[in-house]
Amino acid sequence: MRTITGVAIALLLALGATALAQSNYPDKPIRILVGFSAGVAPDVTSRLFGDKFNEGWAKGVVVENVTGAGGNLALVQAAKAAPDGYTLVMGGNASVVINPNLMKLGYDPLKDFAYITQVFIVPNLVVVPPDVPAKTIQELIALAKAKPDYFVAGHAGVGTSQHLGGELFMAMTGVKFQQVPYRGTTQILPDLLGGRLNLFFGNISNCLPLVREGKLRAFAITSRKRSPQIPELPTMEELGFPGFDATAWFGLMAPAGTPQPVLDKLHAETVKVMAMPDVRNKLESLGLQLVGNTPAEFAGLIAKETAAWGKVIKDAGIKASE
């Protein structure tokens, strides 16, 4: 009886300590893992959130860039982290819904994570350097068909929207060009501007300033709707590619098993930050479309898009070896 009572007391004390820790969350610095290099949209967003979390919680937020494998390495690290709310990851659709249809991963997106909120959607622009002798998408296609080895495109990893945008373009037009994987967009741009690459399906936040400066020429946007940041640029669908949609989205996630009260705090603080006018103005100026849905809506989106992209990948014959 004494043993049973002692065990019961120990269990109650442990449960009480856990509840206290959750109610005091956060009481130490939080890490946000980002699977891409500094300066790109998920990194900029994570750092902005970190600054605002610091203002609200004053516990410190550290953003860590875990680059490589199209963002997958950050997800692998997050999946193995302690489920205590002190390791988060800004996960993108490439790693969460697309790559599971292409390759074996070191994590299961539907089992290894707790979803906080989808943060933003970012379309890509189809761009080339100014010296490419094509002024329209039709001229680009004609040039690619006349010179099959002419175009070399970079992308931030297999399964990213940049990679799939190029693959879908080839599948829908019948053209062929080489696709070269990089560790991130900030590594691609110098090669694109330097002439080592001459085609890019790059995210709007990185490419639009270069388009406005005349350093890149844009043909189209890869979302189903035009962007208010560059409303004169047509969608691929408007240019004769029905159903063409190759955008990236990112959301805040935690390891599975993170206590619900902690997840609730993270969700409430995240959507609070997203509603701040200075945050919205900053992110929307980069061409990002803010979301801020519920955890249930985010999880439902992932399940839906996993199935949808699986069909696209199968029908287009896209392979992970690209």
N, C-alpha and C positions, 0 to 999 in steps of 0.2 A: 504493500500500500504506500509506504514511504517513497519507494522507488517510482511508482506511478505518479504520485503527487509531485515528486521532484521533477520528473519529465514534463508534467503538465505545466508546472511553474516556469520551467526553462523555455517551453514552447510559447507560453504567454508573453514572457519577457522578450523573446526573439521577435514575436509578432508585433509587440509594442514598439520595439526598436525600429523595425522595418517601417511601421506606420509613421513614426516620428521622422525618420529619414525622408520619407516621401513628402510629409507635410512641410519639411524644411527645404525641400528641393527648390533651387539648386544651392548647395552649400560649398561648392568647389567649382573650378573652371570646367567648361563644356568644350569638347572638340567637335568641329564640323568638318567631316572629310569631303573633299571635292576631287573627283576623278580626272580633272583637267587642269591645265596650266593656269597660272595667274593671268588675270586680265580678261578672261572670257566670261560669258554671262553667268554661269553657275558660281564662278569664283567671286565676281563682283557682288552678286546677290548675297552670297554667304557672308562676305565681309561686312556688307551693309547691315544684314540681320545681326551679325555679331556685335557691331557697334550699338545697335538699338537694344539688344539683349543686355549688354553691359550697362546701359543707362537704366534699364528697368530692374535688373537683378544685381548689378555691381559685383559679379563673381568672376568675370573674365570669360571670354570665348576665344578659342584659338582655331583658326582655319588652317587645315593641313591639305596640301595638294598632293594627292596620291595618284600620279599620272600613269597612263599606260593601259593598253588593251581596251581602248574606247570607253574608259570609265569603269571597267569591270573590277580593276584592282581595288578601288576604293570600296566597292560593294563587298568584296571578299573580306577585307579588313573589318568593315562594319558588322558583317554577319557573325564574326568571331569575337566581337567585343562584348564586354559585360553588359547585360540588359538593365542598366541602372539610370539611363537618361543622360549620361555624361559623354557618350559617343553618339553623334548623329551623322547622317550622310545626306548630301544633296544628290539624290539619285535621278538619273535621266532615263527616258524611255528606251534608249539604246541598250542600257544595261538591264532594265527591268522587264521590258516586254518584247524587244526585238531579238537580242542575243540568245535568249532561251530557245528561240526557234532556229538558231543557227549553229549552236555549239554547246558542249558541256561546260558548265560553270562551277565555280567553287561555292555556290550558294543557290538556294531555291527562292526566287522572288516572292512566291506565294506563301512560303512557310517561314522564311528566315528573317522577315522584317515586320515591324509595326509601322503603319502609315499615318503620318501626321497631317499633311496637306500637300496638294499639288500647288506649286508656287507660281510658275509661269510657263507660257508657251512661246517659243521663238521660231519664226520661219527662217528659211535660208534664201539667199539670192544666188542666181546663176550668173557668175561673173567671169570675165577674162581680162587680161592686161590690155591696154589701149592698142598695142601693136598687132594684136590678132586681127587679121583682115576679114572680120565678119561684124556687120552692124545690126543684124537681126538674128533671131533664133533659127530662121529658115536658112540663112547664109551660114550659120555655124554648123547646122546639120549637113549642108552641102559640102562644106569644107572638110568635115570629118569623114564623109563618104569618099571624097576625092583623094584625101590623104589620110589613110587609116592610122598611120603612126604619128600624126601631127599633134594631137591633143594628149597631154599628160595632166591628170587631175590629182590633187591631194585630198586626203580626208583624215579625220581625227581618230580613226579606228574602225575596224570591221563592225558593222551593225549600227554605226551612228547614222543620223539622218543625212549627213554629208555623203557617206558611203552609199546608202540606199537611194539617195536622190540621183546620184550618178548611175547606179545600176538600173533604176526605173527608167531613166532617160534613155539609156542604151536599149533596154527592152522595148520601149515604146517607139523608138525611131529606127532601130536596126543598125545604128552606128556603133563603132567600137573605139574605145580609147583606154589607155592605161590608167589604173587607179593606184596611187601610192599611199600607204598608211603612214601617218605621223603620230607623235605622242600628244599633239594638241594643235589647236588653231593658230596659236601664237608662233609655232614653229613653221606652219604652212605659209603664212603671209609673207615672210621675207623671201622665200623661194618663189612665190607667185609674183611678187614685185620685181624680183631679180631675174625672171625669165626662165627659171628651172622648171616651173610649172606654168601652164597656160589656161587652166580651167579649174573652177572651184565652185562647189555648191556650199557656200559658206554662210554662217549665221549672220543675220542682219546687223546685230550689234557690233560685230567686228568689221563687216564689209561696207556698211553704209557710209561711214566717214570717208573711206577711201574712194567710194563712188563719187561722193560730193566733191572731193578734191581732184577728181579727174584721173586718179591713179588706177582705177578699175572701171570697166564698162559692165553695166548690169543689163541683162536681157529680160529677166522675169523673177517673180517671187514664187516660192514653192508651196505656199499655203493656199487654201481654197478661197481666201478672201484677200483683197489688197490691204496693204499696211497704211495706216494714216501717216506713218513716218515718210513714206515715199509713194503717195497715192497714184502717181502717174505710171508706176511700174505695173504691168499686167501680171496676172497669175499664169502659171503654166496651163491651167485649164482653159483660160481665155485664149491662149495661143494655139489651142487645138489638141491638148493632151487631157482628155476627160478623166477625171478621177485622180489626177496627179496631186499627191499630198505628201510632202516629205518635210515635216517639221520636227523640232526637238521640244521636249518639255522636261521640266525638272521639278522635283518635289522633295520635301523634307521627310526623312525616314529614320527609324531607330531600330536596334536589334529586337527581334521577336522576344517576348517575355518581359519587355519593359513594363513596369507597373502602370495600370490604367490612370491613377491620379497624376503620375508624372507626364504621361502622354496628354492628358487633358490640359495640364498647365502649359505644355509646349505648344499645343494647338491654339489655345487661347492667346498666348503671347505672340505667336507667329502671325495670326490673322490680325491682331491688334497692330503689329508693326506694319503689315501690308496695307492697312487702312490709313497710315500716316501720309499726309499730303506730300511731304518732302521725299518719302520713299517711293510713292507712286510716280511722282514727277521724274525722279531719277531713273527708275527702271523703265517707265514708258518712253522716256527720251532715247533709250537704247533699242526701242522697237519691241520690247517684251510685252506680252499680254498677260496680266496678272490674273490668277484664278482664286486661290484661297478656299477650296472646297472642304467638306467634312472628311474625316478619316474613312467613313463608310463609302462616300462617293469616290474618294481616291482609290480605295481598294477595288471597287466595282469597275472603275475605268481601267485599271491594270488587267483585271481578268478579261474584260471585253477586248482591249487592244491586243493582248497576247494572242487571242484567237484570230483577230482580224489580220494582224501582221503575219501570222503563220500562213494564212491563205495567200497573202500578197507574195511572200517569199517563195512559197511553193510554186505558185503560178508563174512567177518571173524567173524561176530557176536560179535564184540567188544562192551562192555558196559562200561558206565562211572562209574559204581559201583565198578569196579575192584580196 
